[in-house]
Amino acid sequence: MTHPDTSVPHLSATERTTIRRGAKRARADRSELHALLDDALICHLGVQIDGVPRVLPTAFARCGETLYLHGSTGARSLREAVVDQEVCVTVTEVDGIVYGRATMHHSMNYRCAVTYGRPRLVDTAEERWAALRALTEHLSPGSWDYARRPNRKELAKTSVVALPLDEASVKSRAGAPGDDEDDIEADVAWAGVLPSHRTWGAPVTTPDLRSDIPVPHHVTTRAKAHP
């Protein structure tokens, strides 16, 4: 299979990433793929184990045109992912619930990405360190330079895999409901969008923490941020 050129700003559709159902919602700009991956916190890894598909949620991070996933060295899903097989990684963000005048036109505003490829085990110390930093900062910005970093024992128990973003598709929906003309003319039910935003609550200090250690700035700043 010929891989798309990731140096160009557009996603190059392959047979697997060509969106046919709802094709008008397909997005070709690579920057939209990057933006979604940078916003989302959880991906779903699809892998075959003993001939049976298994889809598992996992944390991830993007560095350029590479997606990094990590987990325990005992996790069979990651071991199988790097044994010469292709995997599928999906990411979805819900941006709102769409209420139509008719129930058949209720929907969601969303962004989703699907990536296919053959992952590789990250086995060099330099790349593993960079990937773990990226994973930490994606989930909890500011923590890499604040908290203790992984030690030898922890690193030995951690597996990191890399998946290229060569073959990916992005699909999204935004805007108002697509009601039928008859329902619009009748206009007897409310229609619109209920936006969805991710927010954080007030930090809760762990009970076994020394009382003179304050909540760090990178946590309080995030808690106060508005969508």
C-alpha atoms as one frame of an Amber mdcrd trajectory, in Angstrom:
protein
   0.000   0.000   0.000   1.256   3.479  -0.862   1.140   5.816   2.101  -0.157
   9.371   1.675   2.342  12.208   1.797   2.011  13.735   5.275   4.106  16.747
   4.258   1.121  18.202   2.388  -1.617  20.054   4.280  -4.426  17.800   3.038
  -5.397  14.258   3.987  -5.019  11.908   1.038  -7.932   9.481   0.975  -7.240
   5.757   0.608  -9.744   2.983  -0.015 -10.221   2.594   3.740 -10.406   6.273
   4.600 -12.672   7.427   1.775 -15.919   8.523   3.458 -18.920   7.463   1.431
 -21.806   7.669   3.882 -22.295  11.350   4.692 -19.442  12.293   2.381 -20.207
  16.018   2.734 -19.033  15.760   6.349 -15.591  14.522   5.387 -12.740  16.898
   6.191  -9.603  16.946   4.064  -7.481  19.459   5.966  -4.746  17.751   7.989
  -4.867  20.592  10.526  -8.387  19.460  11.494  -7.018  16.003  12.291  -4.306
  17.580  14.444  -6.773  19.850  16.249  -9.080  16.948  17.124  -6.240  14.765
  18.386  -4.929  17.644  20.471  -8.384  18.275  21.998  -9.415  14.705  22.819
  -8.113  12.798  25.844  -9.179   9.223  25.068  -8.816   7.118  21.942 -10.056
   3.597  21.225  -7.542   1.040  19.976  -8.937  -1.734  17.806  -6.742  -4.840
  17.606  -7.192  -8.547  16.813  -6.433 -10.959  19.675  -6.738 -14.680  18.900
  -8.732 -13.767  15.804 -11.283 -11.785  17.807 -11.548  -7.969  17.511 -11.015
  -6.070  20.736 -11.548  -2.313  21.174 -10.008  -0.708  24.228  -9.959   2.894
  25.493  -6.505   4.308  26.145  -4.655   7.562  26.657  -2.642   8.935  23.765
  -0.666  11.925  22.538   0.270  13.350  19.153   3.775  14.447  18.245   3.854
  15.793  14.720   2.610  12.990  12.472   2.937  10.255  15.094   0.389   9.016
  17.618   1.808   7.536  20.817  -0.050   5.046  23.016   1.231   3.547  26.244
   0.335   0.990  28.858   1.641  -1.838  30.971   4.109  -4.253  29.393   1.648
  -6.903  30.576  -1.169  -5.464  28.442  -1.811  -8.026  25.721  -3.502  -5.450
  23.505  -0.249  -3.504  23.119   1.840  -6.664  22.690  -0.451  -7.884  19.933
  -0.554  -4.443  18.306   3.123  -4.579  17.402   3.163  -8.215  16.197   2.990
  -7.471  12.487  -0.674  -6.547  12.321  -2.634  -3.468  11.429  -4.702  -1.662
  14.010  -7.384   0.988  13.976  -7.447   3.955  16.354 -10.541   6.153  16.658
 -11.099   9.436  18.472 -14.452  11.205  18.938 -15.453  14.504  20.512 -19.125
  15.450  20.979 -19.661  19.194  20.552 -23.437  19.324  21.000 -26.778  17.549
  20.858 -28.931  18.552  17.892 -32.697  18.737  18.542 -34.801  18.576  15.422
 -38.491  19.301  15.052 -38.819  15.572  14.306 -37.040  12.840  16.237 -35.488
  11.481  13.036 -33.574  14.757  12.736 -32.134  14.639  16.242 -28.398  14.224
  15.910 -25.033  15.241  17.342 -22.478  17.835  16.398 -19.209  15.945  16.557
 -15.672  15.503  15.295 -14.190  12.070  14.765 -11.027  10.603  13.294 -10.109
   7.090  12.231  -6.477   6.091  11.729  -5.159   2.833  10.287  -1.632   1.545
  10.325   1.020  -0.800  11.657   2.270   0.408  15.029   5.855  -0.066  16.129
   7.330  -0.572  19.555   9.230   2.502  20.741  12.480   1.003  21.961  15.019
   3.829  22.044  15.476   5.664  25.337  15.296   9.108  23.740  12.011   8.528
  21.904  10.423   6.689  24.844  11.251   9.633  27.111   9.866  12.140  24.603
   6.710  10.062  24.119   6.073   9.738  27.865   6.557  13.476  28.247   4.046
  14.097  25.452   1.541  11.660  26.994   1.865  13.313  30.409   1.536  16.833
  29.047  -1.430  15.931  26.852  -3.384  14.561  29.806  -2.155  16.970  32.494
  -0.298  20.002  31.093   2.486  21.279  33.336   2.961  18.014  35.226   6.147
  16.793  33.520   8.209  19.623  35.003   6.378  19.528  38.363   5.957  15.913
  39.456   8.569  13.158  39.775   9.434  11.620  36.432   9.462   7.868  35.722
  12.222   5.836  37.333  13.960   2.767  35.915  11.523   0.319  37.500   8.494
   2.195  36.168  10.013   2.494  32.699  10.662  -1.253  32.631   6.960  -1.889
  33.246   5.777   0.560  30.588   5.268  -0.161  26.909   5.065   2.664  24.350
   3.934   2.183  20.760   3.908   4.620  17.875   1.361   4.784  15.072   1.988
   6.984  12.014  -0.805   9.308  10.920  -0.264   8.327   7.298  -3.726   6.875
   6.708  -6.447   8.809   8.489  -9.880  10.282   7.893 -11.786  13.028   9.669
 -15.544  13.517   9.707 -17.554  16.161  11.516 -20.965  17.733  11.862 -21.725
  21.270  12.989 -24.680  23.621  12.919 -28.457  23.457  13.116 -30.769  20.480
  12.557 -31.616  19.502   8.997 -35.382  19.533   9.390 -37.830  18.684   6.613
 -39.615  21.593   4.936 -43.012  20.352   6.159 -41.817  20.375   9.778 -40.264
  23.822   9.355 -43.533  25.186   8.001 -45.570  23.573  10.802 -43.064  24.921
  13.374 -44.746  23.314  16.393 -41.670  21.983  18.211 -38.481  23.642  19.424
 -35.378  22.972  17.363 -31.788  23.897  17.980 -28.483  22.786  19.483 -27.457
  22.145  23.088 -23.681  22.791  23.047 -21.383  20.457  24.934 -18.204  21.715
  26.631 -15.574  20.040  28.781 -15.139  21.794  32.132 -13.145  21.011  35.261
 -14.289  21.269  38.863 -12.354  22.572  41.842  -9.204  20.517  42.603  -9.632
  17.971  45.413  -6.458  17.474  47.428  -5.602  13.879  48.315  -6.114  13.301
  52.062  -2.579  11.980  52.685  -0.881  15.164  51.381   1.073  17.469  53.666
  -1.109  20.440  54.530   1.491  23.050  53.516   1.708  21.896  49.868  -0.550
  24.141  47.759  -2.399  23.214  44.593   0.103  24.039  41.817  -0.506  26.829
  39.345  -0.856  24.535  36.332  -3.757  22.763  38.071  -5.589  25.851  39.344
  -5.203  27.584  35.979  -6.760  24.631  34.189  -9.593  24.388  36.703 -10.490
  28.040  36.116 -10.328  27.844  32.331 -13.565  28.302  30.408 -14.437  26.562
  27.115
